[in-house]
Amino acid sequence: MIFIAVISCCTFFNLRKNDSQKASNVIIEVVKRVKLHQAAGYIESTIIVWYTSRIPRYEWSAKCCEFKTTFYITRMGAKTTGELTIGDTSSPNEALQWAEVVATRLVSCYYNASSGIWWNELAWQSGNTLESLANFLRIRNSSLKYVFNQTYTKTAWDVGGECFDDYQHWLLGWIQAYSVDPNINYLYRAADIYDIIVTRAWNATKCRGGIDWCPKNSYKNAITNELFLTSSMRLHPYASLLRKPPSYYLDWALKEWHWFEQTTMINNNYLINDGLNDDTCLNNNQTTWTYNQGVILSGLAMLANATNNATLLTIAQNIADATIHYLTYPPSQQILREPCEPNCDNDQKLFKGIFIRHLSYLLAYVKDPVHAQKYRSFIQQNAISLWTTDRCEGDGLFGVVWNATMSATACDPSRDAATTSAALDLFVAAAQTGNGPVITAKWMLLGMGNCMDGRNESMANIYRSGVSESVCRETSESDVGAVAYDYELKCDGSRFCRIRTLSDRHATPEGWTYEDGNALTVTNTNGRALVNCYLRTD
């Protein structure tokens, strides 16, 4: 908490209880700015520091200069008309701020507008990133929406790769893009992909049905068939618009599920193995990848809703519960773990994001409040673990390991657009959980852009280019008057740090430049891309 009180007879400053000696220069500067910007009024021998007329004031008494005087302090952490001020214990939706930061970096620095897909991830993964971006745009309006039309223009239906699972990842991406940007071409693209799957991939001659993995490989695996179940249910509401019989997509979903359920791919622990043995058509007991536990969740939830079959929802919850129990790090069993960690290949880097995305879809259908809270808490804990420990400050990318205690370095060598796309899935899901805001670190991400006040004014600050974010934060922490800092990391790696401070210009560290400003606090950001504003919380 940050408290400021100014009394004419002496200097009283309680920025932190153990820093009163260091604060004397700070309060002098506050008084200067208060006078300059007429943000304070004089009442008898008291200077009242206001942020707005709506901020609660707390009357205090103290002995000062050998007599007792009454004065007021403004708690600069009080909420005013929906804005967050310094030290507020009720933070904004920090997960949403991280989602915006990550989505913007993925598009600004890693989206290839010429090809319509992302650099440094596999083509099928870009279909997932498209879906993740659409999910972000469902909760925050952004100019990033241009990516949908650009991608549609630059890609064909088969851009994802050579197999039927690749195509269906893009199918789901186009449906979600259509949900936030209703260009009918996106829905038609999804429907065209689906028709190709139905015509070419359903194979009743092997294992009595199911979708083959690839045109040239009839392996019956879990992911391709889960994607078909979910794609069928996602298209079901659009049957009339797509000139299909009302139950066309639903009938295919039921056919897929009836086949899938009897294959034994769902094992006795309610985890789903990779696929079926080619000879016996029984569970091959191969790896239980997280995305195999994820995609089916939303498909079953939508099918349960459409058929009023609660058993299907129970099965989905059993799979989600098994994932949280078996595919997490002990002892807390709260942080998701891919079986290949920490040495996952390029395909596997995105799997956890897909699981979390579909777990968040499942949440919309869960009626049991105990399960709902369990899943919300799980998503939230993973998000907090990831954004507080596993972001590389050199490029803003996130690594494959989400567990803070297992991450050997914040710059995971496996990091790329795919691992960061998985992080976007996690942050978007956390933003949608509805849990109350939580302060997770000494410096909280207030939002994307430069740190400003409610009038878009800037505080006095010290700045320096070319320093790492660690140096920026350490310098902020050593400045008793620092209330926020913003850090810019451009796509080419160039960097800039600006620390918003109440300290006097004479306290400026060597190598830094002081700049005066008109604001007394930080409440907002200006939305500038590739700049993060962090607010002091202690």
DAJO-V817090 format. One line per field, one symbol per residue. ss: DSSP state (@ for helix, = for strand, . for the rest). phi: phi as a letter, one per 40 degrees, with the letter a starting at -180 (. if undefined). A space follows every 50 residues. Layout:
BEGIN
ss: ???
phi: ???
END
This chain:
BEGIN
ss: ..==.==..=..==.........@@@@@@@@@@@@@@..====..====. ......========..=========....=..=..........@@@@@@@ @@@@@@@@@@==....==....@@@@@@@@@@@@@@@@@...@@@@@@@@ @@@@........=@@@@@@@@@@@@@@@@@...@@@@@@@@@@@@@@@@@ .=........=..=..=...=@@@@@@@@@@@@@@@...........@@@ @@@@@@@@@@@....=.....=..==......=......@@@@@@@@@@@ @@@@@@@..@@@@@@@@@@@@@@@@@.=.......=...........@@@ @@@@@@@@@@@@@.....@@@@@@@@@@@@@@@@@@@@@.=......=.. ................@@@@@@@@@@@@@@@...........======.. ==......=.=====...@@@@@@@@@@...========.....====== =...@@@.....===...=....==.....======..
phi: .bbbbbbccacbabcacbbccccccccccdcdccccbfcbbbbfcbcccb baccccbbcbbacafgacbcabbccccccbfgcbbdgccbcccccccccc ccccccccbbccccbgbccgacccccccccccccccccbacacccddccc ccccbbcbccibbccdccccdccccccccbbccdcccccccccccccccb bcbccbfghgcccbdbacdcbcccccccdccccccdcbdcccfbddbdcc cccccccccccccgcccccgbbccibccccfbdcfcdcccccccdccccc ccccccbfbcccccccccccccccccbaccccfbbcbcdcccbccccccc dccccccccccddcbcbccccdccccccccccccccccbbbcccagcbcc cccdcbccacbdcccaccccccccdccccccccgcccbcbacbcccichc cbcccgcbcdabaacgcccccdccccccccccbaabbbbcccgcbabbbc acccccccccgbbcbcaccbabbbbcgccgbbbbbcbc
END
